[in-house]
């Protein structure tokens, strides 16, 4: 096993971040041996003005937590490094939060690290995760059923999240040996010996048993993760062609896929995975889509994350913004003069005297010409509701909007996103589709026209 040295560390930086001497790094330093070794290595190979240090004191271990902070403060000061510190009462915060303490602590520190990174224009957040950490993470992800991406474990360089883990292929023994050779001071977190948390239980109870089965289990797990990463990159690259060859129709911020196209695919599960993976799709959800969603005739909604949902109707899978679903927006609009709005959608309206109108009607469905004299001076705009009906232009009798939408072959998400314009509870425009016969422009009777434009 090659010893961890400044030269070896330089070779890691050269491989992953060419030109690293010109970059700025924010180091996450807890005071434990891993992060203190990371700090020392970065200090040895980088100009000091390229290093920023960040430490979070959660107050979970009382005086010990304060001593951790003191060590980091003293070390940063000794080497003239810019350092920032944050103190939070994690136990109190956890009382009013459904998340576990470990998850909440992680969320707090990474959110703070990212704020610092952006404020000080650092290129990467750097952590001291090592070879053993990654093997443990992979096993935990596997046990949680986190899928292919979870089996890949952590990445040395995560460009998307601006994270850099230069010690990820370095063994714990190398880190300890480096600390002792360089006579570094570090703090031992006594809670690491407790088995309350899953990672500690795995490290303290399960790992020794795995060592008896195979002393190289960490190496084999990490190798499997690397192979999984290669397969993921390859299939992702292949499916980028699939995702862009017309199978996904994009309309009004939605992505729509015909179920019939998916039924023809040899690997529909991989299609769903690569299409929806950026939005947090899980393998159990993919199984649900294949077993039930594919053949469902009822409209269903599948929550992906806080921003996206998948709407399943009779013929389509529709990826859409979560907030557009079942959203009840009522907009009262004053139309006594021409004007425009930009929220919740872009709309412009213009009042035209009939004497100045050339009766050259724009055929764009996003444009509507209405007899201004038949409208109240304040109109209501909302999404459609069950029971809504109107008299479509060119017809004599009423038609339910639900039936009109079927005639127009709208999917569930298109229905939900359609805006309805009303005057005194009478629908005068189903925006983007049809006006009401009663509100049409009559050359012999209309005195003023109001022209509505739905803008992109």
C-alpha positions as CSV (number, residue, x, y, z in Angstrom):
1,X,0.0,0.0,0.0
2,X,1.5,3.3,-1.1
3,X,1.8,5.8,1.8
4,X,-0.2,9.0,1.8
5,X,2.2,11.9,1.1
6,X,1.9,15.4,-0.3
7,X,3.3,14.2,-3.6
8,X,0.6,11.5,-3.8
9,X,-2.0,14.1,-2.9
10,X,-0.7,16.3,-5.7
11,X,-1.1,13.5,-8.2
12,X,-4.7,13.1,-7.1
13,X,-5.3,16.8,-7.7
14,X,-3.5,16.8,-11.0
15,X,-5.7,13.9,-12.2
16,X,-9.0,15.3,-11.1
17,X,-8.5,19.0,-11.2
18,X,-5.9,20.2,-13.6
19,X,-5.0,23.8,-12.9
20,X,-6.0,23.3,-9.2
21,X,-3.4,26.0,-8.1
22,X,-5.7,28.6,-9.6
23,X,-8.8,27.4,-7.9
24,X,-10.4,28.2,-4.5
25,X,-11.4,25.5,-2.1
26,X,-13.8,25.4,0.9
27,X,-12.7,22.7,3.3
28,X,-15.3,21.1,5.6
29,X,-13.3,20.5,8.8
30,X,-14.9,18.8,11.8
31,X,-11.8,18.3,13.8
32,X,-11.6,14.5,13.3
33,X,-8.6,12.8,11.9
34,X,-9.9,12.7,8.3
35,X,-10.6,16.4,8.0
36,X,-7.5,17.4,9.9
37,X,-5.3,15.4,7.5
38,X,-7.2,16.9,4.5
39,X,-6.5,20.4,5.9
40,X,-2.8,19.6,6.3
41,X,-2.5,18.1,2.8
42,X,-4.3,21.1,1.2
43,X,-2.1,23.5,3.3
44,X,1.1,21.7,2.0
45,X,0.2,21.9,-1.7
46,X,-1.8,25.1,-2.1
47,X,-1.3,28.8,-1.5
48,X,-3.0,29.7,1.7
49,X,-5.2,32.3,0.0
50,X,-6.8,29.5,-2.0
51,X,-8.0,27.7,1.2
52,X,-11.2,28.5,3.2
53,X,-12.1,26.5,6.3
54,X,-15.7,25.9,7.5
55,X,-16.7,24.2,10.8
56,X,-20.2,23.5,12.2
57,X,-20.7,23.1,16.0
58,X,-24.0,21.3,16.6
59,X,-23.6,21.3,20.3
60,X,-24.6,17.7,20.6
61,X,-21.6,16.7,22.8
62,X,-21.5,19.7,25.1
63,X,-17.9,20.6,26.0
64,X,-16.5,18.1,23.5
65,X,-18.2,19.9,20.7
66,X,-16.7,23.2,21.8
67,X,-13.2,21.6,22.0
68,X,-13.7,20.4,18.4
69,X,-14.4,23.9,17.3
70,X,-11.4,25.3,19.4
71,X,-9.0,22.9,17.6
72,X,-10.2,23.9,14.2
73,X,-10.0,27.6,15.2
74,X,-6.5,27.3,16.5
75,X,-5.2,25.2,13.6
76,X,-6.6,27.7,11.0
77,X,-5.2,30.6,13.0
78,X,-1.8,29.0,13.3
79,X,-1.5,28.6,9.5
80,X,-3.2,31.9,8.7
81,X,-6.1,30.4,7.0
82,X,-9.5,32.1,6.5
83,X,-12.1,30.2,8.6
84,X,-15.8,30.5,9.3
85,X,-17.8,28.9,12.1
86,X,-21.4,28.2,12.6
87,X,-23.1,27.1,15.9
88,X,-26.5,25.6,16.0
89,X,-28.7,23.9,18.6
90,X,-29.4,20.8,16.6
91,X,-31.4,19.0,19.3
92,X,-33.8,21.9,19.6
93,X,-34.1,22.2,15.8
94,X,-34.8,18.4,15.6
95,X,-37.7,18.7,18.0
96,X,-39.7,20.7,15.4
97,X,-38.5,18.7,12.4
98,X,-39.6,15.2,11.2
99,X,-36.1,14.5,9.9
100,X,-33.5,12.5,11.9
101,X,-30.7,14.3,13.6
102,X,-28.0,13.0,11.2
103,X,-30.1,13.9,8.1
104,X,-30.9,17.4,9.5
105,X,-27.2,18.0,10.5
106,X,-26.1,17.0,6.9
107,X,-28.8,19.3,5.4
108,X,-27.7,22.3,7.6
109,X,-24.0,22.0,6.9
110,X,-24.2,21.5,3.2
111,X,-26.6,24.3,2.8
112,X,-24.3,26.6,4.8
113,X,-21.2,25.3,2.9
114,X,-22.9,26.1,-0.4
115,X,-23.8,29.6,0.8
116,X,-20.2,30.2,1.7
117,X,-18.9,28.7,-1.5
118,X,-21.0,31.1,-3.6
119,X,-20.3,34.1,-1.4
120,X,-16.5,33.7,-1.5
121,X,-16.5,32.4,-5.1
122,X,-14.9,29.1,-4.2
123,X,-14.8,26.4,-6.9
124,X,-15.4,23.4,-4.7
125,X,-16.5,22.2,-1.3
126,X,-13.9,19.7,-0.2
127,X,-14.6,16.9,2.3
128,X,-12.4,14.2,3.9
129,X,-14.5,11.1,2.9
130,X,-12.2,8.1,2.3
131,X,-12.2,4.5,1.0
132,X,-14.0,3.0,4.0
133,X,-16.6,5.7,4.1
134,X,-17.5,5.0,0.5
135,X,-17.8,1.2,1.0
136,X,-20.1,1.8,4.0
137,X,-22.2,4.3,2.0
138,X,-22.6,1.8,-0.8
139,X,-23.7,-1.0,1.5
140,X,-26.2,1.4,3.3
141,X,-27.6,2.5,-0.1
142,X,-28.0,-1.1,-1.2
143,X,-29.8,-2.0,2.0
144,X,-32.1,1.1,1.5
145,X,-32.9,0.0,-2.0
146,X,-31.6,3.2,-3.5
147,X,-31.0,1.7,-7.0
148,X,-28.2,1.9,-9.4
149,X,-27.1,5.4,-8.5
150,X,-26.9,4.5,-4.8
151,X,-24.7,1.5,-5.6
152,X,-22.3,3.9,-7.4
153,X,-21.6,5.4,-4.0
154,X,-19.9,8.8,-3.7
155,X,-18.0,10.4,-6.5
156,X,-14.5,11.9,-6.2
157,X,-15.6,14.9,-8.2
158,X,-19.2,15.9,-8.3
159,X,-19.4,18.8,-10.7
160,X,-23.1,19.3,-10.4
161,X,-23.0,19.8,-6.6
162,X,-19.5,21.3,-6.7
163,X,-18.1,18.7,-4.3
164,X,-14.6,17.3,-4.3
165,X,-13.5,14.2,-2.2
166,X,-9.8,13.8,-3.0
167,X,-9.3,11.1,-0.3
168,X,-12.0,8.8,-1.5
169,X,-9.6,6.2,-2.8
170,X,-7.3,6.5,0.2
171,X,-7.5,3.9,3.0
172,X,-8.1,4.8,6.6
173,X,-4.8,3.3,7.6
174,X,-3.0,5.7,5.3
175,X,-4.8,8.7,6.8
176,X,-3.9,7.6,10.3
177,X,-0.3,7.0,9.4
178,X,0.0,10.4,7.8
179,X,-1.5,12.1,10.9
180,X,1.0,10.3,13.1
181,X,4.0,11.0,10.9
182,X,3.1,14.7,10.7
183,X,2.3,14.8,14.4
184,X,-1.2,16.2,13.8
185,X,-3.7,16.9,16.5
186,X,-7.2,15.7,16.1
187,X,-10.3,15.0,18.1
188,X,-12.0,11.6,18.6
189,X,-15.8,11.7,18.4
190,X,-16.8,9.3,21.2
191,X,-20.3,9.0,19.7
192,X,-18.7,7.0,16.9
193,X,-18.4,4.1,19.3
194,X,-22.1,4.1,19.9
195,X,-24.3,1.9,17.7
196,X,-27.4,4.0,17.7
197,X,-26.8,5.4,14.2
198,X,-26.9,3.0,11.2
199,X,-23.4,3.9,9.9
200,X,-21.8,3.3,13.4
201,X,-23.6,0.0,13.7
202,X,-22.4,-1.1,10.3
203,X,-18.8,0.1,11.1
204,X,-18.6,-1.4,14.6
205,X,-20.7,-4.5,14.3
206,X,-21.1,-5.6,10.7
207,X,-17.7,-4.6,9.2
208,X,-15.6,-6.9,11.5
209,X,-17.8,-9.8,10.4
210,X,-17.3,-8.9,6.8
211,X,-13.5,-8.8,7.4
212,X,-13.7,-12.4,8.5
213,X,-15.5,-13.4,5.4
214,X,-13.3,-11.4,3.1
215,X,-10.5,-9.0,4.3
216,X,-10.8,-7.2,1.0
217,X,-14.5,-6.6,1.1
218,X,-14.1,-2.8,1.1
219,X,-11.9,-3.0,-2.1
220,X,-14.4,-5.3,-3.8
221,X,-17.4,-3.1,-2.9
222,X,-15.6,0.0,-4.2
223,X,-14.6,-1.9,-7.4
224,X,-18.3,-2.9,-8.0
225,X,-19.3,0.7,-7.5
226,X,-16.8,1.8,-10.1
227,X,-18.2,-0.8,-12.6
228,X,-21.7,0.3,-11.8
229,X,-20.7,3.9,-12.4
230,X,-19.3,3.0,-15.9
231,X,-22.5,1.1,-16.8
232,X,-24.6,4.0,-15.6
233,X,-22.6,6.5,-17.7
234,X,-22.8,4.2,-20.7
235,X,-26.6,3.6,-20.5
236,X,-27.2,7.2,-19.7
237,X,-25.3,8.3,-22.8
238,X,-27.3,5.8,-24.9
239,X,-30.6,6.9,-23.5
240,X,-29.9,10.5,-24.2
241,X,-30.3,9.6,-27.8
242,X,-33.6,7.8,-27.0
243,X,-34.8,10.7,-24.9
244,X,-34.2,13.2,-27.7
245,X,-35.4,11.2,-30.8
246,X,-39.0,12.4,-30.6
247,X,-40.4,9.9,-28.0
248,X,-40.8,12.8,-25.5
249,X,-43.1,15.6,-26.7
250,X,-42.5,18.9,-24.9
251,X,-45.4,21.3,-24.6
252,X,-46.1,24.2,-22.2
253,X,-43.4,23.1,-19.8
254,X,-44.6,19.5,-19.8
255,X,-42.9,16.4,-21.1
256,X,-45.4,13.9,-22.6
257,X,-44.8,10.3,-23.5
258,X,-47.3,8.0,-25.3
259,X,-47.8,4.7,-23.5
260,X,-47.9,2.9,-26.8
261,X,-44.3,3.9,-27.5
262,X,-43.1,2.6,-24.1
263,X,-44.9,-0.8,-24.7
264,X,-42.7,-1.2,-27.8
265,X,-39.5,-0.7,-25.9
266,X,-37.2,-3.6,-25.0
267,X,-36.1,-1.9,-21.7
268,X,-38.9,0.3,-20.5
269,X,-37.6,0.3,-16.9
270,X,-34.3,1.9,-18.1
271,X,-36.2,4.4,-20.1
272,X,-38.2,5.5,-17.0
273,X,-35.0,5.5,-14.9
274,X,-33.0,7.7,-17.2
275,X,-35.9,10.0,-18.0
276,X,-37.0,10.5,-14.4
277,X,-33.8,10.0,-12.5
278,X,-33.1,13.8,-12.2
279,X,-36.4,14.1,-10.3
280,X,-35.8,11.4,-7.8
281,X,-37.6,8.4,-9.3
282,X,-37.2,5.2,-7.2
283,X,-37.1,1.7,-8.5
284,X,-40.3,0.7,-6.6
285,X,-42.0,3.6,-8.4
286,X,-40.7,2.4,-11.7
287,X,-42.1,-1.1,-10.9
288,X,-45.4,0.6,-10.2
289,X,-45.4,2.3,-13.5
290,X,-44.7,-0.9,-15.4
291,X,-47.2,-3.1,-13.5
292,X,-50.1,-0.7,-13.0
293,X,-49.5,2.8,-14.5
294,X,-48.9,1.3,-18.0
295,X,-52.4,-0.2,-18.1
296,X,-54.4,2.2,-15.9
297,X,-57.4,3.8,-17.4
298,X,-57.9,6.1,-14.4
299,X,-55.9,9.3,-13.9
300,X,-53.2,8.9,-11.3
301,X,-50.5,11.2,-9.9
302,X,-47.1,10.0,-8.9
303,X,-45.0,12.3,-6.7
304,X,-41.4,12.5,-7.7
305,X,-39.9,15.3,-5.6
306,X,-41.0,18.7,-4.3
307,X,-41.0,20.2,-7.8
308,X,-42.2,17.4,-10.1
309,X,-45.0,14.9,-10.5
310,X,-45.9,12.3,-13.1
311,X,-49.5,12.4,-14.2
312,X,-50.7,9.1,-15.6
313,X,-53.8,9.2,-17.8
314,X,-55.3,6.7,-20.2
315,X,-52.8,7.2,-23.0
316,X,-49.8,9.2,-21.6
317,X,-47.2,9.7,-18.9
318,X,-46.9,13.5,-18.3
319,X,-44.1,15.0,-16.4
320,X,-45.1,18.4,-14.9
321,X,-44.5,20.9,-12.2
322,X,-46.1,19.8,-8.9
323,X,-47.6,23.1,-8.1
324,X,-49.7,23.0,-11.3
325,X,-51.6,20.0,-10.1
326,X,-55.0,20.6,-8.4
327,X,-54.0,24.2,-8.0
328,X,-56.9,26.6,-7.3
329,X,-56.0,30.0,-8.6
330,X,-58.7,32.7,-9.0
331,X,-57.7,35.9,-10.7
332,X,-59.9,38.9,-10.8
333,X,-58.9,41.1,-13.8
334,X,-59.9,44.8,-14.3
335,X,-60.4,45.3,-18.1
336,X,-61.6,48.9,-18.1
337,X,-58.5,49.7,-20.1
338,X,-56.0,47.9,-22.2
339,X,-53.2,46.1,-20.2
340,X,-51.2,43.0,-19.5
341,X,-50.2,40.6,-16.7
342,X,-47.2,38.3,-16.3
343,X,-48.4,36.1,-13.4
344,X,-49.7,33.4,-13.1
345,X,-49.3,33.4,-16.9
346,X,-48.6,36.1,-19.5
347,X,-51.6,37.8,-21.0
348,X,-52.2,41.0,-22.9
349,X,-55.6,42.6,-23.8
350,X,-56.5,45.5,-26.1
351,X,-59.7,47.4,-26.4
352,X,-60.5,48.3,-30.1
353,X,-63.3,50.6,-31.4
354,X,-65.3,48.7,-34.1
355,X,-64.8,51.6,-36.5
356,X,-61.0,51.0,-36.4
357,X,-61.2,47.2,-36.8
358,X,-60.7,45.7,-40.2
359,X,-62.3,42.3,-39.3
360,X,-59.1,40.5,-40.2
361,X,-59.3,37.9,-37.4
362,X,-56.1,36.3,-36.2
363,X,-56.6,32.5,-36.4
364,X,-54.1,31.8,-33.7
365,X,-56.0,29.9,-30.9
366,X,-54.1,31.9,-28.3
367,X,-55.9,35.0,-29.5
368,X,-59.6,35.7,-28.7
369,X,-61.9,38.5,-30.0
370,X,-64.8,39.2,-27.6
371,X,-67.7,41.7,-27.7
372,X,-66.5,44.1,-25.0
373,X,-70.0,45.4,-24.3
374,X,-71.1,42.0,-23.1
375,X,-68.5,41.7,-20.4
376,X,-68.5,43.1,-17.0
377,X,-65.5,45.5,-16.3
378,X,-64.0,42.9,-13.9
379,X,-63.7,39.4,-15.2
380,X,-62.7,36.1,-13.4
381,X,-59.9,33.8,-14.6
382,X,-59.5,30.3,-13.1
383,X,-58.9,26.7,-14.0
384,X,-61.8,24.5,-15.1
385,X,-64.1,22.9,-12.5
386,X,-66.4,19.9,-12.8
387,X,-69.8,20.9,-14.1
388,X,-68.4,23.8,-16.2
389,X,-70.2,24.3,-19.5
390,X,-70.4,26.8,-22.3
391,X,-71.7,27.3,-25.8
392,X,-68.8,26.7,-28.1
393,X,-68.5,29.1,-31.1
394,X,-70.6,27.8,-34.0
395,X,-72.9,25.8,-31.8
396,X,-76.4,26.4,-30.4
397,X,-76.5,24.2,-27.4
398,X,-74.4,24.0,-24.2
399,X,-71.5,21.6,-23.9
400,X,-69.8,20.4,-20.8
401,X,-66.1,21.3,-20.7
402,X,-65.3,17.7,-19.8
403,X,-66.9,16.6,-23.1
404,X,-65.3,19.5,-25.0
405,X,-61.9,18.5,-23.7
406,X,-62.4,14.9,-24.8
407,X,-63.3,16.2,-28.3
408,X,-60.1,18.3,-28.3
409,X,-58.2,15.1,-27.2
410,X,-56.6,16.9,-24.2
411,X,-54.7,14.8,-21.6
412,X,-55.3,15.3,-17.9
413,X,-52.5,17.7,-17.4
414,X,-53.5,19.9,-20.4
415,X,-57.0,20.1,-18.9
416,X,-55.7,21.1,-15.5
417,X,-53.5,23.8,-17.1
418,X,-56.3,25.3,-19.2
419,X,-57.4,28.8,-18.1
420,X,-61.1,29.6,-18.2
421,X,-62.3,33.3,-18.6
422,X,-65.7,34.2,-17.0
423,X,-68.0,37.2,-16.8
424,X,-70.8,37.0,-14.2
425,X,-70.2,33.2,-13.9
426,X,-70.6,32.7,-17.7
427,X,-67.6,31.3,-19.5
428,X,-66.7,33.4,-22.5
429,X,-63.3,31.9,-23.5
430,X,-61.7,28.5,-22.9
431,X,-58.2,30.0,-23.4
432,X,-56.3,28.6,-26.3
433,X,-59.3,26.6,-27.7
434,X,-62.7,28.3,-28.2
435,X,-64.7,31.3,-27.3
436,X,-68.4,31.2,-26.3
437,X,-71.0,31.8,-29.1
438,X,-72.8,34.4,-27.0
439,X,-69.7,36.6,-26.7
440,X,-68.7,36.6,-30.4
441,X,-68.1,39.8,-32.3
442,X,-71.3,40.9,-34.3
443,X,-70.5,43.5,-37.0
444,X,-74.0,44.9,-36.7
445,X,-74.2,45.2,-32.9
446,X,-70.7,45.2,-31.4
447,X,-69.4,48.7,-30.7
448,X,-66.1,47.8,-29.1
449,X,-63.9,44.7,-29.2
450,X,-61.6,43.4,-26.6
451,X,-58.7,41.3,-28.0
452,X,-57.0,38.9,-25.6
453,X,-53.5,37.5,-26.4
454,X,-52.0,34.5,-24.5
455,X,-48.3,35.2,-24.6
456,X,-45.5,32.5,-24.6
